[in-house]
Amino acid sequence: SFQLVDRVEDDKFQLQAELKNVSLSLLKSFSDEFPKDLNLKSNWLGMKLYSEGSSKAILNSSVQLKDVLVNGDLGELAIDDVNFPNGFKGVHSDFQVKMRALDLSKIVELVPDFKTPKQLDSLGILDGQIDVDSKGALALNGQVKGVEVVFSAKGIRKSEKLNIGKFKGSWVENKFLIESDGLQLESQSENQSLQGYFRIKSKGMKQFDMEAELNDVQLSQSVSELVTGADKKVTVDKLALKL
């Protein structure tokens, strides 16, 4: 729906619009940044928009977006309210993005030239939120379930699923930090366990440091047999990694 009111006597306008279940595949018509073979048809956009200002400076007029919702097979993203006092090219207000059941393996397919490492069958499912301030800095909180790590030998592949509980992150001036001390196996039990933490930080987008530590690692019997080639359980008291 679309409604435009133009007050001729003082050159002012008011615009109200609402989108309901618009296919994200339309975005490919407006931008060359999306891969041509990317299928966004099963994802939808809805929002309400309000704008007002001078009819002679429409692009610099205030804009308010409300009830923004993207949902589909990628997962769900929602923004309650965000304001652009001087138009989309100006500064925006602080706002929060709520994320539910985001399929990270599908999300990274949106990034040009990025490929999921072959050691991972799945990057997992993310629930959380991103706080965005008016300067563009991000603060991230959430958890990831079902990260699938692959072990292979002699043409046979088996996997273990990890959960990342209560991680946090930030993005400020092209530098990011992500860390969590909540690493554990999804099927945690008496005979199968893992505890650990990881931390990744960048120095610009082309350099980064990673460190991780795993404790009390006991892989499943089937994965252990694949790794050792024998009927032997793999157990590791402590494993540290720096990259």
Residue, then its C-alpha position, 0 to 999 in steps of 0.5 A: s500500500f502507498q499513500l502520498v500527500d503533497r501540501v502545495e501551499d508550503d511545499k511539504f509532503q507526507l508519505q506512508a507505505e507498507l510492504k507485505n511478503v515481498s520476495l527478496s529475489l527482487l533485490k537482485s534486480f536493484s543490485d549487482e552485489f548478489p550472485k546471479d545464481l542465488n535463490l532468494k524466492s523462499n524469503w520475504l520482506g515486510m515493513k512499514l515506512y513513513s517519511e515527511g519533509s520538503s518536496k524540494a528535498i525528498l532525498n534528505s527528508s526524514v524516514q522512519l521504518k517500523d516492523v521490519l521483518v525478513n523471514g524464510d528459509l534463511g531464518e528470521l530477522a526483525i527490527d522494531d523501529v529505526n529512524f533516518p532524520n536526514g534521509f537514507k544517506g544520513v545518520h540513523s538512530d540506534f536500533q536492534v536486530k533480533m535474529r531467530a533460527l538463522d541458517l548460517s550456512k545459507i547466510v554466508e552464501l550471500v557473501p561474494d567469493f566466500k566458501t564454507p571450509k570443507q571441514l564443516d558440513s554446517l555452520g549451525i543455527l543462530d539465535g540472538q540480537i545485534d545492537v547497532d548504534s548511530k555510528g555503525a558500531l555493532a554489538l552481538n549476543g547469541q548462541v549457535k546450535g548444530v555446528e557440524v565438524v567433519f572427520s574423514a579417513k580412507g574416503i569415509r566421513k563422520s561428524e560431530k555436532l558442536n553448540i556455541g553457548k552465549f557468545k558475544g561480539s563487536w564490530v567497530e571501525n572495520k575491526f571485529l571480535i567474537e568470543s565464547d566460553g560455551l563450546q560443547l558437544e551437542s550430544q554431551s554425555e558421560n562417554q562423550s564430552l567437550q568443553g572449551y572457548f574460542r576468540i577471534k579478532s581482526k586487524g582490518m578485514k585482511q588480518f585476524d587472530m584466533e585462539a581456542e582451547l578444548n578440555d576434556v575431549q571425548l569423541s564418539q566411538s564411531v568418530s574415534e575408530l575412524v580417527t585411530g583406525a582401531d577400536k580405541k576411544v579418543t580422549v584429550d585432556k587439553l588442546a590449545l590452538k592459535l592461528 
